[in-house]
Amino acid sequence: MRIRLWGLSDVFACGQKVALVMLVGTGLGAQAQRPALPGYRFEFPKDHFDHPEFATEWWYYTGNLSDDSGRPFGFELTFFRQAAAQALVHAVTETPVWNLDQIYLAHFAVSDLQGQAFFHTYRLNRAGPELAGISQKEGRYWNGNWQVRFLDGSGRAELRTVTNEAVLQMTLEPRKAPVVHGRNGISQKGTDPGNASHYISFTRLAAMGTLTWKGKSYSLHGLAWMDHEFFSHRLEDSEAGWDWFSIQLENNEELMFYRLRKKNGLGDSYSSGTFVDHAGGSHFLDAKDFVLEPAGATWTSPKTHATYPIAWRLRVPSLGLDLAQTTPLAAQELDGKEGEGPTYWEGAVRYVGTRDGQPIKGSGYLEMTGYDRALVFGQR
């Protein structure tokens, strides 16, 4: 449940600045018109790669890592594919190699939880001469020198990002099979047919690798999570944003929740979640099956002046689950680069509470959107 795509103003490719007249996430893609409807049959590894008949698609990695001394870090790496509006394709395509029928965006962030530092950046490309893309044949998706490469059909993969500020290289090993969220192949987001996504996750990835950060190299290990969604519809106009939670408990269980928020301040009945048991079985959670409540602590961004609830209480009565969520680093906001994109909070979090009356701990990621202003287009 992620939106990172927006009305874009510029694409930089080989020194050219190409003006874009484009709305992203509206279902106006040049060739991508297929709605997400019930009955979709997933096929792996094929469905780990792109679906150009849908307007919008992303691959979203987050993780909590530490070195041997226990120093903790969080990371986020996301790849997006967005079909361009038909008018844009005809207006600015000079030669086939610079075809603009798809736009590729990527985000990267590092949370230095002990050092209380947060770094984020993004890059934007069209395919061009191998500048960005998704290839099942090559087993990878990439944007410049950022990439994820699948090593086999199980989802085992290598992740790599290179920037001036940070270099991250990780090997990811699935501990459970991919989970399909929602019901009958779709994660429904609204009343209209097709107002949904096809949504897959690897909920427990063993992660091991290195981070070069502020002149030092850290050997890291921990857990990562991967979301992959594709769809052609946008959220309903009544929605302001959402709150999304990934939870990896120490007892080998995981949960995902998304809480849609309306502009009138009320929650949405199409909010939902998934519980993944220790054996990898997935169980759908309807909005009435869980409670998500802000728990007091907030953080106000000095850049955007948005105020985020950074502490939450999460309850699933049927599981005997009651969790308090906090974060070691309040300042994990990705600002919209002076209007070029949406502003949102996405960061590493911790959980402590009880499961069937027994103490339990865990870690995960929290995403909050629409707190500076209501989102105009898109859905997670």
N, C-alpha and C positions, 0 to 999 in steps of 0.2 A: 504494500500500500504506500506508494511513493510517488510524489511529483517533483520533478526537477526541471521540467521543460516549460518554456514560456514564449511570449512574443519576443523574438530575438532581433537585435538591431544590427549586429555585425558578425560576419564570418571571416576569419583571417586564414588565408591559404597562399603560401609562396609569396608573401608580401602584399597580396591583393586584399583590399577591403571591399566586400561585396554587400551591398545594401539588401536587406531582407524585408519583404513585406509579407508577413507570415504570422499566423496564429497557430500556436502549438497546443496539442492536446484537445483539439476541437473536432476531430474526426474528418478534417478537410484534406487529408493526405492525397497525394497525386494518384496512388494506386492502392492505398490502404483504406478499404471501406468495410471490411468484414467485422461485424459485431461479435462480441464475446457472448455466446449463447449456450444454454444447457446441452449436455451430451457430448461435449468435446472429448475425444479419446487421446490421451497423452501417450506419446511414444518416446522412449529414451534410448539412446542419447539425442535423437533428432530434436526433441523439444527443449534441449538445453541451448539451442542456437536460435537464429532469428526467424521471424514470422512476418515477412514484408507485406502480407495481405492485411495486417492490422496497422493502425496508425501509429501507435506508441508502444515502446518496449524498453525494459531496462533490466540490468543485471546488477545486483546491489550486495556488496560484501561489507560486513562490519565485524569487529572482533575485539576481544579483551585479551591482552597478552602481557607477559612479564618475563624478566630475565631471571637468572639463577638466584640473584639476591632478593628477588621479589619486587623489583621496581616495575610498576604497572604502566602500560600504555593502552590506548584504544586507537583503532583505525577505521576509516571508511574509504572504500573505493567503489565507484559506480560508473557504469557505462550505459548510455542511452542511445536509442535509435528513434528518430522521429521522421515520419514522412512529411515532405514539404508540400505546401499548397500548390495546386496545379499552375496557377498564374506565375508563381516563383520559378517553377521548373522551366517554363517557356521563356521567361523574361531574362534569366541570367546564365543559362547554360551555354557556354561558349563551344566546348568540344566534348565528346563522349566521356573522356577521362575525368572531366570536371563536372559530371552530371550532379545536379542538385536535387534529385528526387528523394534523397535521404540526408538528414543532418545527424551528425554524431557528436555527442556531448559526454564529457567525463568529469567526475568530481573526485578529489582526493583530500583526506583530512587525517591529521595525527593529533591525538590527545595525549599530552605528557602529563599524566595524572599526579605524579610526584612533583615535577617541576612547575606545575600549575601554568602550563603553556598550551596554546591551541594554534594549529596552523591549518589553513585550508586553501585550496586553489582549484581551478577548473581549466579545461581546454575544450575547444569547439572546432570541428572540422567537417568538411565534406569528404567523400571517399577519396577522390583524386587518385594519384598514383600510389596507392597503398597507404594513404595517410591515416585512414580509419576504416573499420569495417567489422563484420562478423562472418566467419567462414567455418562451416561444419567440416569441410574437406580438410582444412588446416587445423581444426580443433581449437579455434581461439576467437576471441574478440579483443579489439585493440583500438587505441586512439593515440597516435604518435608512438612514443616508447613506453606507454602504459599498456599492459595487456594481462589477460588471463588465458592460459593455455591448458586445455584438458589433456591429461596424460593417458586416460583410458575411458571406457564407457561408463565407469562407476561414478564419475564426477570428481575423481582425484585430479588436482590441478595445481599449476604454478601461477603465482600472482607476482607482478612486478610493476613498480612505479619509480620513476626517476625525476626528481626536481632538484633545483639548486639548494633547497632547504632540507629536503628529506628524501631518502631512498629506501624503499621497502621491497623486500623479496621474501615470499612465503611459499611453502608447500602446504596444500590443504588436502586432508584425507577425510572423506565422509565416514562418520561412525554410524549413520543411519541412512536408509534409502530416502530419496526425495519425497516430500509431502505435498499433496495437492490440497489447497485450502478451499473452503466453501462447500457447496453442495452440487452434485451432478456436474462437476467440472468447471464451475464458475464461482467467483467471489462477487456476490451481488452488492452493488453500491447504491441502488435507487429503484424506483418503481418501474421505470420504463424497461422493456426488453432490450438487452444489449448494454444497459447501464451497469456494467460488470467488467471483471477482468478474469483472465486465466492466470492463476497465481500458484507458483511452485516455490518451495523452499528446501534447502539443505539446512536443517535446524541444529546440527551438531557436526562441525568440521574441526578436526584436530589440526592445529596450525603450528608451524615451526619455520623459523627463518631468521632474517636479520633486518634491523632498522639502523640506518645511518642518520643521526640526528644531532645537530649542534656540534659537529666535529667529532662525535664519538659513535662507535659501532656497538650495537646491542644484539646479543643472541637471544631470541624471544621464542616463547612457546605459549600456547593457550588454546582458546576456543574461538571459532569464527562462525558466522551465519551468512547464508546467501539467499536473497529473494530474487525471483525472476517473474516479471509480469508482462502481459501483452494484452492490448485492448484497443478499441477505436472510439469509445464514447467518452464524454466528459462528465464531471460531477454536476449535480443539479445546481441551479442558480441560488437555491436557498442555503447552500453549504458555505460555511466560512473557512473551514480547515479541518484538521484531524490531529489526533494523538495516536502514535503507533508504538507498540512495546514488543521487544523480543526478550525472552526470558530463558536462560539456560540454568537449570537447577543442578545442585551438586548430586542429586539422586538419579541423574541420567534422564530426567524429564525436561520437556521444553514447552513453552507457551508463546503464542503470538496473539496480540489483540490490536484492533484498530477501533478508535472511537471517533466517529464523524460528529462534527459540531456544526449546528445551524447558526445562521446569522442572528437569530433571536435568542441565542444563548442555550437553547435546549439540545439535548443529545438526539441522535438519529437512530431509529429502530433498525436501520441497516448496518449498524456497527456489529462486528462479530469477532470471533477468535477461533483458535485451534489449540487443542491440548494434544501433545505428542507423548505417549507413554514410554516407559523404559525400553520396550521392545520395538519401538518405532511406529506403532499403530497411531493413527490420527483420529481425533474426535472433534467434530464441529461444535462450536459454542455460539449460541444465539445471543443477541444483545441482552436478553433477560436472564441469561445464565451467569453473568459476571457483573461486578461493580468496579468501576474505575473512578477514583475521587482524588482531586488535589488535596495534599496533606499539609498545606501551610507555607512551606518555604518557597520563595520566588526569587528570580533573578531578573534585573532590568538591564537591558543592553545599553551601554553608553553610546553606541553608534546609532541604533535604530529606535531606541527608547521603548522597544517592545518589552513587556513583562511576561515571563514564562513561569509556570508552576513546575519547579524542578524536583519536587517531592510528591509522591503519590501513594495511595493505598489501593491495593488490588485484591479483590476477593472472588473466589469461585466456590460457592457453598457446596456444590455437588462433589467437589474434590477435597473438601475440608482444607482449602488453601486460603491463607490470609498473609499477604506480603506487604511490607513497607519498602518503597523504592526511594533511594537517595542517589546523589552523584558526587564523586570526589572532586569534580571540576565544574563550577557553575557556568563559566564562560566558554560554551561550546556552540556558539551561534555562527552559522554560515550566512553572512550578509549578502544582499542582492546586488553587490557591485554597482551601487549608484543607479538603481533602476533597471539594470540589465536582466535581472532575474528575481525570483522570490527570495525572501528572507525566511530562514527556518532554524530551529535549534535541533541539533542531532548530536548525541553524545553517549559516552560510556556511562553506565549506571550499575548500581549494586542493589541486591534484594536480600532481605532478611525477614523471617516470619515463621509460620508453622504450616505443616502439611499433615493432616489427620492428627493434629495435636502434638506432633513432633517438630522440634526445631529444624529449620531448613535455611540454606543460603543459596545465593546464585548471582549471576551477572548477566548483562545484556546491553541493549541499546534502546534509547528513547528518541523518537522524532516528534516534533511539535511544529505545526504550520498554521499560518493565518493569525498569528498573534500581533503582528505589526499592522496588517490590513487583511481583509478577507481576500482569499484567492479568487481570481477571475476565471481561470481555465484549469482544466486538468483534474486528475484523480490519482491517488496513490494506488 
